[in-house]
Amino acid sequence: MLEDLRTKLEQNQFSEKDLQRAHQLVYKKPLADIISMVKHGVKAESPLLTAQERVDAAMARVTAGKTFSDEQRQWLGYIREHLIENLSIEMDHFDYAPVFQRRGGLSRAQAAFQEGLDPLIEALNYAIAA
């Protein structure tokens, strides 16, 4: 859905970068993420977050109280890096996004998390959009 939103904004000559610059000028919040800008547009009380702030909060919620191996923590770092750039993640991203591809892609990530990768990705996407 985020890609559809970005495409529609571009078609109407609103680039994400231009919207970020406008939010920086008006609200003094540099690099607000697209989700925050939309939510803030609908409800002024919604906080403006950067992609990093949004991703870090989502990662903290999803991983709270869970124990991860060293390898899983490394993959969580790669996932975080990807999310900061894209604000969403799909299973096929593991096979074409360079941050994952360089490290063995989907098969390596699945091996690290066993059966837990799919629910982790779903929970992260939900937490980011929330």
N, CA, C and O atoms as a MOPAC input file, in Angstrom:
PM7 MOZYME 1SCF
protein

 N      0.81200 1    -1.18900 1     0.00000 1
 C      0.00000 1     0.00000 1     0.00000 1
 C      0.86000 1     1.26000 1     0.00000 1
 O      0.48600 1     2.27900 1    -0.58100 1
 N      2.02200 1     1.17700 1     0.66300 1
 C      2.89700 1     2.34700 1     0.68600 1
 C      3.39700 1     2.69700 1    -0.70900 1
 O      3.48400 1     3.87000 1    -1.07100 1
 N      3.72200 1     1.68100 1    -1.48100 1
 C      4.18400 1     1.94200 1    -2.85100 1
 C      3.07800 1     2.58200 1    -3.68800 1
 O      3.34000 1     3.48300 1    -4.48500 1
 N      1.84500 1     2.11400 1    -3.50500 1
 C      0.70700 1     2.71900 1    -4.20900 1
 C      0.54800 1     4.18100 1    -3.80600 1
 O      0.31400 1     5.03800 1    -4.65700 1
 N      0.67200 1     4.46700 1    -2.51700 1
 C      0.56400 1     5.83800 1    -2.03500 1
 C      1.66400 1     6.70600 1    -2.63700 1
 O      1.39700 1     7.81300 1    -3.10400 1
 N      2.89100 1     6.21100 1    -2.62800 1
 C      4.00200 1     6.97900 1    -3.19200 1
 C      3.78000 1     7.24200 1    -4.67900 1
 O      4.05200 1     8.34000 1    -5.16400 1
 N      3.29200 1     6.24500 1    -5.39700 1
 C      3.03100 1     6.39700 1    -6.83000 1
 C      1.95300 1     7.44300 1    -7.06700 1
 O      2.10600 1     8.30800 1    -7.92900 1
 N      0.87200 1     7.37100 1    -6.31400 1
 C     -0.22200 1     8.34400 1    -6.48100 1
 C      0.24600 1     9.75800 1    -6.14900 1
 O     -0.11300 1    10.70900 1    -6.84400 1
 N      1.03400 1     9.90000 1    -5.10300 1
 C      1.57000 1    11.21800 1    -4.76600 1
 C      2.44800 1    11.75600 1    -5.89200 1
 O      2.33600 1    12.92200 1    -6.27000 1
 N      3.31000 1    10.91200 1    -6.41900 1
 C      4.18600 1    11.32200 1    -7.53000 1
 C      3.37100 1    11.72000 1    -8.75500 1
 O      3.69100 1    12.70300 1    -9.42300 1
 N      2.32000 1    10.96200 1    -9.04900 1
 C      1.46900 1    11.27200 1   -10.20300 1
 C      0.81200 1    12.63900 1   -10.05700 1
 O      0.49400 1    13.29500 1   -11.04900 1
 N      0.61300 1    13.05900 1    -8.81800 1
 C      0.02600 1    14.37000 1    -8.55500 1
 C      1.09200 1    15.40400 1    -8.19500 1
 O      0.79800 1    16.45400 1    -7.62300 1
 N      2.31100 1    15.08400 1    -8.53900 1
 C      3.47500 1    15.95500 1    -8.37600 1
 C      3.75600 1    16.33600 1    -6.92400 1
 O      4.11400 1    17.47400 1    -6.61800 1
 N      3.58500 1    15.36200 1    -6.04900 1
 C      3.96500 1    15.50200 1    -4.64700 1
 C      5.00300 1    14.43100 1    -4.34800 1
 O      4.64900 1    13.28900 1    -4.05200 1
 N      6.25700 1    14.78000 1    -4.42200 1
 C      7.27300 1    13.78800 1    -4.08100 1
 C      7.37400 1    13.68000 1    -2.56700 1
 O      7.07100 1    14.63100 1    -1.84700 1
 N      7.79300 1    12.54300 1    -2.09900 1
 C      7.95200 1    12.33500 1    -0.66300 1
 C      8.96900 1    13.33100 1    -0.10400 1
 O      8.78500 1    13.85500 1     0.99500 1
 N     10.02400 1    13.58900 1    -0.84500 1
 C     11.05000 1    14.54700 1    -0.40600 1
 C     10.46700 1    15.95800 1    -0.27500 1
 O     10.77400 1    16.66700 1     0.68400 1
 N      9.62500 1    16.37100 1    -1.23500 1
 C      8.99800 1    17.69100 1    -1.15000 1
 C      8.07400 1    17.78300 1     0.06600 1
 O      8.04300 1    18.80400 1     0.75300 1
 N      7.32900 1    16.71800 1     0.32200 1
 C      6.45000 1    16.70100 1     1.50100 1
 C      7.26400 1    16.75900 1     2.78700 1
 O      6.87000 1    17.42000 1     3.74800 1
 N      8.39500 1    16.07100 1     2.80300 1
 C      9.26100 1    16.12900 1     3.98100 1
 C      9.79400 1    17.54600 1     4.19700 1
 O      9.83500 1    18.03700 1     5.32500 1
 N     10.19800 1    18.19300 1     3.10900 1
 C     10.69900 1    19.57500 1     3.23100 1
 C      9.59500 1    20.49200 1     3.77000 1
 O      9.85800 1    21.34500 1     4.61800 1
 N      8.38300 1    20.32300 1     3.29100 1
 C      7.26500 1    21.14700 1     3.76600 1
 C      7.01900 1    20.90400 1     5.25500 1
 O      6.80600 1    21.85400 1     6.00900 1
 N      7.04700 1    19.65100 1     5.68000 1
 C      6.84500 1    19.34700 1     7.09600 1
 C      7.99200 1    19.90200 1     7.94100 1
 O      7.78100 1    20.32200 1     9.07900 1
 N      9.17700 1    19.90300 1     7.39600 1
 C     10.30800 1    20.46500 1     8.12600 1
 C     10.11400 1    21.96800 1     8.32700 1
 O     10.36300 1    22.49000 1     9.41400 1
 N      9.67300 1    22.65600 1     7.28300 1
 C      9.46500 1    24.10300 1     7.39100 1
 C      8.32800 1    24.45300 1     8.34600 1
 O      8.46300 1    25.35500 1     9.17300 1
 N      7.22500 1    23.75000 1     8.23400 1
 C      6.04100 1    24.09200 1     9.02000 1
 C      6.11500 1    23.54100 1    10.44400 1
 O      5.80600 1    24.25500 1    11.39800 1
 N      6.51900 1    22.28100 1    10.59600 1
 C      6.45600 1    21.62400 1    11.89800 1
 C      7.81500 1    21.43600 1    12.56200 1
 O      7.89700 1    20.90600 1    13.67100 1
 N      8.88000 1    21.86700 1    11.89100 1
 C     10.24800 1    21.75000 1    12.42300 1
 C     10.62300 1    20.29700 1    12.69900 1
 O     11.34400 1    19.99500 1    13.65000 1
 N     10.11700 1    19.40500 1    11.84700 1
 C     10.42300 1    17.98700 1    11.99100 1
 C     11.07000 1    17.51000 1    10.68700 1
 O     10.36900 1    17.21500 1     9.71900 1
 N     12.40000 1    17.43400 1    10.66100 1
 C     13.05700 1    16.99800 1     9.43200 1
 C     12.83500 1    15.50800 1     9.17100 1
 O     12.80900 1    14.70300 1    10.10200 1
 N     12.67900 1    15.15900 1     7.93000 1
 C     12.59100 1    13.77600 1     7.47500 1
 C     11.43500 1    12.98000 1     8.07700 1
 O     11.58600 1    11.79400 1     8.36900 1
 N     10.29600 1    13.61600 1     8.26100 1
 C      9.11200 1    12.88100 1     8.72500 1
 C      8.79400 1    11.78400 1     7.71700 1
 O      8.90400 1    11.99200 1     6.50800 1
 N      8.39900 1    10.61700 1     8.21800 1
 C      8.09700 1     9.51900 1     7.30100 1
 C      6.70500 1     9.69000 1     6.70000 1
 O      5.86500 1    10.41400 1     7.23500 1
 N      6.48000 1     9.02000 1     5.59200 1
 C      5.24000 1     9.16400 1     4.83400 1
 C      4.02200 1     8.74700 1     5.66000 1
 O      2.95600 1     9.35100 1     5.53800 1
 N      4.17200 1     7.72500 1     6.49100 1
 C      3.06100 1     7.27700 1     7.32500 1
 C      2.67200 1     8.38200 1     8.30800 1
 O      1.49100 1     8.67600 1     8.48900 1
 N      3.67300 1     8.98700 1     8.93700 1
 C      3.40900 1    10.07700 1     9.88100 1
 C      2.75600 1    11.26300 1     9.19800 1
 O      1.83500 1    11.87000 1     9.74400 1
 N      3.23400 1    11.59500 1     7.99900 1
 C      2.66000 1    12.74700 1     7.30200 1
 C      1.18500 1    12.52400 1     6.98600 1
 O      0.36800 1    13.43300 1     7.13400 1
 N      0.84700 1    11.31500 1     6.55100 1
 C     -0.55200 1    11.00500 1     6.23300 1
 C     -1.39200 1    11.01900 1     7.50800 1
 O     -2.46000 1    11.63000 1     7.53800 1
 N     -0.91700 1    10.34900 1     8.56200 1
 C     -1.67200 1    10.31300 1     9.81900 1
 C     -1.83500 1    11.71200 1    10.39000 1
 O     -2.90100 1    12.05500 1    10.90100 1
 N     -0.79200 1    12.51700 1    10.30600 1
 C     -0.85300 1    13.88300 1    10.82100 1
 C     -1.82500 1    14.73000 1     9.99900 1
 O     -2.50200 1    15.60900 1    10.53300 1
 N     -1.88600 1    14.45600 1     8.70500 1
 C     -2.82900 1    15.16800 1     7.84900 1
 C     -4.26800 1    14.85900 1     8.20400 1
 O     -5.14200 1    15.71400 1     8.06300 1
 N     -4.52100 1    13.64300 1     8.66200 1
 C     -5.86800 1    13.22600 1     9.03800 1
 C     -6.19900 1    13.68000 1    10.46300 1
 O     -7.31500 1    14.11200 1    10.75100 1
 N     -5.21000 1    13.57000 1    11.33500 1
 C     -5.41900 1    13.90800 1    12.74600 1
 C     -4.19500 1    14.67800 1    13.23800 1
 O     -3.12100 1    14.10000 1    13.40700 1
 N     -4.35400 1    15.95700 1    13.46400 1
 C     -3.23600 1    16.84100 1    13.79700 1
 C     -2.47400 1    16.40600 1    15.05000 1
 O     -1.29600 1    16.73300 1    15.19400 1
 N     -3.12000 1    15.67900 1    15.94900 1
 C     -2.45300 1    15.24100 1    17.17600 1
 C     -1.50400 1    14.07000 1    16.94500 1
 O     -0.69200 1    13.75200 1    17.81400 1
 N     -1.59500 1    13.43000 1    15.79100 1
 C     -0.71100 1    12.30100 1    15.49300 1
 C      0.72200 1    12.80100 1    15.41400 1
 O      0.99400 1    13.81400 1    14.77100 1
 N      1.63900 1    12.09300 1    16.06700 1
 C      3.02500 1    12.57100 1    16.07500 1
 C      3.68500 1    12.42700 1    14.70600 1
 O      3.37300 1    11.51700 1    13.93800 1
 N      4.58600 1    13.33000 1    14.42800 1
 C      5.42300 1    13.22700 1    13.22600 1
 C      6.69300 1    12.49600 1    13.62800 1
 O      7.42600 1    12.94800 1    14.50800 1
 N      6.94700 1    11.38400 1    12.99300 1
 C      8.12000 1    10.56800 1    13.29300 1
 C      9.01100 1    10.45600 1    12.06200 1
 O      8.53200 1    10.52700 1    10.93000 1
 N     10.28600 1    10.28500 1    12.28800 1
 C     11.16400 1     9.93000 1    11.18100 1
 C     11.00900 1     8.43400 1    10.94700 1
 O     10.47400 1     7.71700 1    11.79200 1
 N     11.47600 1     7.97500 1     9.80500 1
 C     11.41600 1     6.53600 1     9.52600 1
 C     12.17800 1     5.76500 1    10.59600 1
 O     11.72100 1     4.71400 1    11.04400 1
 N     13.32900 1     6.27300 1    11.00800 1
 C     14.11400 1     5.58500 1    12.03100 1
 C     13.35900 1     5.51300 1    13.35400 1
 O     13.36500 1     4.46900 1    14.00700 1
 N     12.71400 1     6.59200 1    13.75800 1
 C     11.93400 1     6.57300 1    14.99800 1
 C     10.78200 1     5.57600 1    14.90600 1
 O     10.53200 1     4.82800 1    15.85100 1
 N     10.08300 1     5.56100 1    13.77500 1
 C      8.96600 1     4.64000 1    13.58400 1
 C      9.45200 1     3.19000 1    13.61800 1
 O      8.86100 1     2.34600 1    14.29200 1
 N     10.51800 1     2.91300 1    12.89700 1
 C     11.04400 1     1.54300 1    12.82600 1
 C     11.57000 1     1.09800 1    14.18600 1
 O     11.29500 1    -0.02000 1    14.62000 1
 N     12.32000 1     1.95600 1    14.85800 1
 C     12.85900 1     1.57400 1    16.16600 1
 C     11.74000 1     1.27800 1    17.16400 1
 O     11.84400 1     0.33100 1    17.94400 1
 N     10.68200 1     2.06900 1    17.14700 1
 C      9.55100 1     1.82000 1    18.04700 1
 C      8.87300 1     0.49700 1    17.69400 1
 O      8.52500 1    -0.28000 1    18.58300 1
 N      8.68800 1     0.24400 1    16.42000 1
 C      8.05900 1    -1.01500 1    15.98500 1
 C      8.92500 1    -2.21100 1    16.35400 1
 O      8.42000 1    -3.22100 1    16.84400 1
 N     10.21200 1    -2.09800 1    16.12300 1
 C     11.12500 1    -3.19900 1    16.45100 1
 C     11.09900 1    -3.47000 1    17.95400 1
 O     11.09100 1    -4.62600 1    18.37800 1
 N     11.08700 1    -2.40600 1    18.75800 1
 C     11.06000 1    -2.58000 1    20.20800 1
 C      9.77700 1    -3.28300 1    20.65300 1
 O      9.81800 1    -4.16500 1    21.51100 1
 N      8.63500 1    -2.89300 1    20.07000 1
 C      7.35800 1    -3.53500 1    20.43600 1
 C      7.34700 1    -5.01000 1    20.05100 1
 O      6.92400 1    -5.86100 1    20.83300 1
 N      7.80900 1    -5.30400 1    18.85400 1
 C      7.72500 1    -6.68000 1    18.34100 1
 C      8.72300 1    -7.60600 1    19.03200 1
 O      8.43600 1    -8.78700 1    19.22100 1
 N      9.88300 1    -7.08800 1    19.40600 1
 C     10.91200 1    -7.95000 1    19.99400 1
 C     10.90900 1    -7.95200 1    21.52200 1
 O     11.65200 1    -8.72100 1    22.13200 1
 N     10.10100 1    -7.11600 1    22.14600 1
 C     10.08100 1    -7.02300 1    23.61200 1
 C      9.80000 1    -8.37400 1    24.25000 1
 O      8.86900 1    -9.08300 1    23.86700 1
 N     10.62400 1    -8.71000 1    25.22800 1
 C     10.41900 1    -9.93500 1    25.98800 1
 C     10.84000 1   -11.20800 1    25.28400 1
 O     10.64200 1   -12.30100 1    25.81500 1
 N     11.42000 1   -11.08700 1    24.09600 1
 C     11.84400 1   -12.26900 1    23.34700 1
 C     13.36500 1   -12.37500 1    23.37000 1
 O     14.07000 1   -11.37200 1    23.48700 1
 N     13.85000 1   -13.58700 1    23.25700 1
 C     15.28100 1   -13.84000 1    23.22800 1
 C     15.68100 1   -14.22800 1    21.81200 1
 O     14.99900 1   -15.01400 1    21.15400 1
 N     16.79400 1   -13.66800 1    21.35300 1
 C     17.26900 1   -13.93700 1    20.00000 1
 C     18.72200 1   -14.38200 1    20.03800 1
 O     19.50700 1   -13.92900 1    20.87200 1
 N     19.06400 1   -15.27200 1    19.12200 1
 C     20.45500 1   -15.70800 1    18.98400 1
 C     21.26600 1   -14.57000 1    18.36400 1
 O     20.70100 1   -13.58800 1    17.88300 1
 N     22.58500 1   -14.70800 1    18.37800 1
 C     23.44300 1   -13.69800 1    17.74600 1
 C     23.10500 1   -13.54900 1    16.26700 1
 O     23.03100 1   -12.43100 1    15.75800 1
 N     22.90200 1   -14.66000 1    15.58000 1
 C     22.57500 1   -14.61000 1    14.15100 1
 C     21.22900 1   -13.91300 1    13.92200 1
 O     21.08800 1   -13.11700 1    12.99400 1
 N     20.26200 1   -14.21100 1    14.75500 1
 C     18.95800 1   -13.56300 1    14.62600 1
 C     19.06900 1   -12.06000 1    14.87800 1
 O     18.42900 1   -11.27000 1    14.18500 1
 N     19.87200 1   -11.65800 1    15.85900 1
 C     20.07300 1   -10.23100 1    16.12200 1
 C     20.72000 1    -9.54300 1    14.92000 1
 O     20.38700 1    -8.40000 1    14.60600 1
 N     21.64000 1   -10.23200 1    14.24800 1
 C     22.23500 1    -9.66100 1    13.03500 1
 C     21.17000 1    -9.46800 1    11.96700 1
 O     21.11100 1    -8.41800 1    11.32800 1
 N     20.33000 1   -10.47800 1    11.77200 1
 C     19.25600 1   -10.36800 1    10.77900 1
 C     18.25700 1    -9.28100 1    11.17000 1
 O     17.73900 1    -8.57800 1    10.30300 1
 N     17.98700 1    -9.13900 1    12.44400 1
 C     17.10400 1    -8.05400 1    12.89100 1
 C     17.70900 1    -6.69200 1    12.53200 1
 O     16.98100 1    -5.76100 1    12.18700 1
 N     19.02100 1    -6.57700 1    12.61200 1
 C     19.69300 1    -5.34900 1    12.20200 1
 C     19.53400 1    -5.08900 1    10.71200 1
 O     19.30500 1    -3.95100 1    10.30100 1
 N     19.65400 1    -6.14200 1     9.89600 1
 C     19.47100 1    -5.99400 1     8.44600 1
 C     18.02200 1    -5.61400 1     8.12800 1
 O     17.76000 1    -4.76800 1     7.27300 1
 N     17.09600 1    -6.25300 1     8.82900 1
 C     15.67100 1    -5.95600 1     8.63000 1
 C     15.39900 1    -4.49800 1     9.01000 1
 O     14.69000 1    -3.79000 1     8.29400 1
 N     15.95600 1    -4.05800 1    10.12100 1
 C     15.79900 1    -2.66400 1    10.54900 1
 C     16.31300 1    -1.71100 1     9.47600 1
 O     15.65000 1    -0.73400 1     9.13000 1
 N     17.48300 1    -2.00200 1     8.96100 1
 C     18.08300 1    -1.16400 1     7.90600 1
 C     17.15100 1    -1.07000 1     6.69300 1
 O     16.93600 1     0.01300 1     6.14900 1
 N     16.61200 1    -2.19600 1     6.28500 1
 C     15.68500 1    -2.22800 1     5.15100 1
 C     14.41300 1    -1.43400 1     5.46400 1
 O     13.92400 1    -0.67700 1     4.62600 1
 N     13.89000 1    -1.61300 1     6.66200 1
 C     12.65500 1    -0.93300 1     7.03400 1
 C     12.82300 1     0.58500 1     7.09000 1
 O     11.90800 1     1.31800 1     6.71600 1
 N     13.95000 1     1.05400 1     7.54000 1
 C     14.18200 1     2.50000 1     7.59400 1
 C     14.11600 1     3.09100 1     6.18600 1
 O     13.64000 1     4.21200 1     6.00600 1
 N     14.58100 1     2.35900 1     5.21100 1
 C     14.54500 1     2.84300 1     3.82600 1
 C     13.17700 1     2.67100 1     3.17800 1
 O     12.79800 1     3.47000 1     2.32300 1
 N     12.42400 1     1.63300 1     3.57400 1
 C     11.20400 1     1.26500 1     2.84600 1
 C      9.90800 1     1.31100 1     3.65200 1
 O      8.82600 1     1.37800 1     3.06900 1
 N      9.99700 1     1.27600 1     4.96100 1
 C      8.84500 1     1.28300 1     5.86700 1
 C      7.91400 1     0.08100 1     5.71200 1
 O      6.80900 1     0.08500 1     6.25300 1
 N      8.33200 1    -0.90800 1     5.00600 1
 C      7.60100 1    -2.17300 1     4.94000 1
 C      8.56300 1    -3.23000 1     4.42800 1
 O      9.61100 1    -2.92600 1     3.85800 1
 N      8.18000 1    -4.47100 1     4.64400 1
 C      9.02000 1    -5.57700 1     4.19600 1
 C      8.12400 1    -6.73600 1     3.78900 1
 O      7.12600 1    -7.03100 1     4.44600 1
 N      8.48800 1    -7.37000 1     2.71900 1
 C      7.78800 1    -8.55700 1     2.22800 1
 C      8.81600 1    -9.67500 1     2.08600 1
 O     10.01700 1    -9.42100 1     1.99400 1
 N      8.34000 1   -10.88900 1     2.06900 1
 C      9.25400 1   -12.02900 1     1.98800 1
 C     10.12300 1   -11.98100 1     0.72900 1
 O     11.29200 1   -12.36200 1     0.77500 1
 N      9.57000 1   -11.52100 1    -0.38700 1
 C     10.37100 1   -11.49900 1    -1.61800 1
 C     11.48500 1   -10.45700 1    -1.55700 1
 O     12.42600 1   -10.52500 1    -2.34800 1
 N     11.40500 1    -9.50500 1    -0.64700 1
 C     12.48600 1    -8.52800 1    -0.50300 1
 C     13.78900 1    -9.21000 1    -0.10100 1
 O     14.87100 1    -8.71800 1    -0.42300 1
 N     13.69600 1   -10.32600 1     0.59300 1
 C     14.90200 1   -11.03400 1     1.03700 1
 C     15.73400 1   -11.54600 1    -0.13400 1
 O     16.93900 1   -11.75700 1     0.00800 1
 N     15.10700 1   -11.74600 1    -1.28100 1
 C     15.85300 1   -12.25400 1    -2.42900 1
 C     16.32200 1   -11.17900 1    -3.39500 1
 O     17.12900 1   -11.46500 1    -4.28000 1
 N     15.83300 1    -9.93000 1    -3.24700 1
 C     16.33200 1    -8.91800 1    -4.18200 1
 C     16.87800 1    -7.65500 1    -3.51900 1
 O     17.61000 1    -6.91300 1    -4.17400 1
 N     16.56700 1    -7.37800 1    -2.27800 1
 C     17.13100 1    -6.20900 1    -1.61500 1
 C     18.59900 1    -6.49100 1    -1.28000 1
 O     18.90700 1    -7.51000 1    -0.66200 1
 N     19.48800 1    -5.61100 1    -1.67900 1
 C     20.92400 1    -5.86200 1    -1.47700 1
 C     21.31100 1    -6.17600 1    -0.03500 1
 O     22.17400 1    -7.02300 1     0.19300 1
 N     20.69700 1    -5.51900 1     0.93500 1
 C     21.05800 1    -5.76400 1     2.33200 1
 C     20.84900 1    -7.22600 1     2.71700 1
 O     21.56600 1    -7.74900 1     3.57000 1
 N     19.88600 1    -7.88100 1     2.10500 1
 C     19.62400 1    -9.29700 1     2.37600 1
 C     20.35100 1   -10.19800 1     1.38900 1
 O     20.90900 1   -11.22600 1     1.77100 1
 N     20.34300 1    -9.81900 1     0.15300 1
 C     20.93400 1   -10.62700 1    -0.91200 1
 C     22.40800 1   -10.92100 1    -0.61800 1
 O     22.87700 1   -12.04000 1    -0.82600 1
 N     23.13100 1    -9.91200 1    -0.13700 1
 C     24.55500 1   -10.08100 1     0.18200 1
 C     24.78300 1   -11.10500 1     1.28000 1
 O     25.89000 1   -11.61900 1     1.43600 1
 N     23.74600 1   -11.40000 1     2.03700 1
 C     23.89400 1   -12.27500 1     3.19500 1
 C     23.18700 1   -13.61800 1     3.02700 1
 O     22.98200 1   -14.34600 1     3.99800 1
 N     22.82000 1   -13.93900 1     1.79400 1
 C     22.23100 1   -15.24100 1     1.52300 1
 C     20.74700 1   -15.24500 1     1.26800 1
 O     20.17500 1   -16.29600 1     0.97900 1
 N     20.10100 1   -14.09200 1     1.36800 1
 C     18.69900 1   -13.97700 1     0.99600 1
 C     17.73700 1   -14.70300 1     1.90800 1
 O     18.01200 1   -14.95700 1     3.08100 1
 N     16.59900 1   -15.02700 1     1.32300 1
 C     15.49100 1   -15.61300 1     2.06900 1
 C     15.86700 1   -16.92700 1     2.73400 1
 O     15.49900 1   -17.15700 1     3.88600 1
 N     16.58200 1   -17.78200 1     2.04400 1
 C     16.90100 1   -19.09700 1     2.62500 1
 C     17.73300 1   -18.95800 1     3.89800 1
 O     17.51200 1   -19.69900 1     4.85600 1
 N     18.67800 1   -18.02800 1     3.92800 1
 C     19.49400 1   -17.81400 1     5.13000 1
 C     18.65800 1   -17.19300 1     6.25600 1
 O     18.79900 1   -17.56700 1     7.42000 1
 N     17.79900 1   -16.25300 1     5.90300 1
 C     16.95100 1   -15.63000 1     6.92500 1
 C     16.00700 1   -16.66600 1     7.52800 1
 O     15.82200 1   -16.70600 1     8.74400 1
 N     15.41300 1   -17.49900 1     6.68700 1
 C     14.51000 1   -18.53600 1     7.18700 1
 C     15.26500 1   -19.53600 1     8.05400 1
 O     14.73500 1   -20.01000 1     9.05900 1
 N     16.48900 1   -19.85700 1     7.67500 1
 C     17.28700 1   -20.77900 1     8.48400 1
 C     17.57800 1   -20.16900 1     9.85600 1
 O     17.59300 1   -20.88000 1    10.86100 1
 N     17.80500 1   -18.87700 1     9.89900 1
 C     18.10400 1   -18.21200 1    11.16700 1
 C     16.88700 1   -18.18100 1    12.09100 1
 O     17.01900 1   -18.36200 1    13.30200 1
 N     15.71100 1   -17.95400 1    11.52400 1
 C     14.50500 1   -17.78600 1    12.34300 1
 C     13.60400 1   -19.02100 1    12.38200 1
 O     12.60300 1   -19.04400 1    13.09900 1
 N     13.96300 1   -20.04000 1    11.61200 1
 C     13.13900 1   -21.24700 1    11.52000 1
 C     11.73100 1   -20.87600 1    11.08900 1
 O     11.54600 1   -20.23800 1    10.05200 1
 N     10.74600 1   -21.26400 1    11.86700 1
 C      9.34100 1   -20.97600 1    11.53400 1
 C      8.92700 1   -19.55700 1    11.93200 1
 O      7.79700 1   -19.14300 1    11.67400 1
 N      9.82600 1   -18.82700 1    12.54700 1
 C      9.45600 1   -17.53100 1    13.10000 1
 C      9.59100 1   -16.34400 1    12.17800 1
 O      9.22300 1   -15.23500 1    12.56700 1
 N     10.10700 1   -16.52400 1    10.95700 1
 C     10.32300 1   -15.37200 1    10.08600 1
 C      9.00600 1   -14.77700 1     9.58500 1
 O      8.81900 1   -13.56200 1     9.65200 1
 N      8.10700 1   -15.59800 1     9.09300 1
 C      6.82300 1   -15.08100 1     8.58500 1
 C      6.05600 1   -14.29000 1     9.64500 1
 O      5.64100 1   -13.16300 1     9.37300 1
 N      5.85400 1   -14.84400 1    10.84500 1
 C      5.12800 1   -14.06200 1    11.85600 1
 C      5.88300 1   -12.79200 1    12.27400 1
 O      5.26200 1   -11.78000 1    12.59800 1
 N      7.21400 1   -12.84600 1    12.26800 1
 C      8.00800 1   -11.66600 1    12.60800 1
 C      7.77900 1   -10.55400 1    11.58900 1
 O      7.56000 1    -9.40100 1    11.96200 1
 N      7.83000 1   -10.89700 1    10.31700 1
 C      7.63800 1    -9.90900 1     9.25000 1
 C      6.22400 1    -9.32200 1     9.32200 1
 O      6.03800 1    -8.11300 1     9.18200 1
 N      5.24700 1   -10.17700 1     9.53800 1
 C      3.86100 1    -9.71100 1     9.64400 1
 C      3.70500 1    -8.75700 1    10.82800 1
 O      3.07200 1    -7.70900 1    10.70500 1
 N      4.27900 1    -9.11800 1    11.96400 1
 C      4.17700 1    -8.28100 1    13.16200 1
 C      4.88400 1    -6.94300 1    12.96700 1
 O      4.38300 1    -5.90900 1    13.40900 1
 N      6.03600 1    -6.95300 1    12.31400 1
 C      6.76000 1    -5.70300 1    12.06600 1
 C      5.97400 1    -4.78200 1    11.14600 1
 O      5.86400 1    -3.58600 1    11.41600 1
 N      5.43300 1    -5.31600 1    10.07500 1
 C      4.63800 1    -4.48600 1     9.15900 1
 C      3.44400 1    -3.89000 1     9.87500 1
 O      3.12400 1    -2.71900 1     9.67200 1
 N      2.78900 1    -4.66400 1    10.69800 1
 C      1.63600 1    -4.17700 1    11.44300 1
 C      2.05600 1    -3.07500 1    12.42300 1
 O      1.40400 1    -2.03600 1    12.52300 1
 N      3.15100 1    -3.32000 1    13.13800 1
 C      3.61800 1    -2.34000 1    14.14000 1
 C      4.05400 1    -1.04700 1    13.48200 1
 O      3.85800 1     0.02500 1    14.05500 1
 N      4.63200 1    -1.11200 1    12.31000 1
 C      5.06800 1     0.10900 1    11.60500 1
 C      3.85500 1     0.91800 1    11.15400 1
 O      3.85900 1     2.14600 1    11.24200 1
 N      2.84600 1     0.25300 1    10.68600 1
 C      1.65500 1     0.95300 1    10.19800 1
 C      0.78900 1     1.49300 1    11.32700 1
 O      0.00900 1     2.42300 1    11.12400 1
 N      0.92300 1     0.91200 1    12.51300 1
 C      0.07600 1     1.31200 1    13.65600 1
 C      0.38000 1     2.71700 1    14.14100 1
 O     -0.24500 1     3.19200 1    15.08900 1

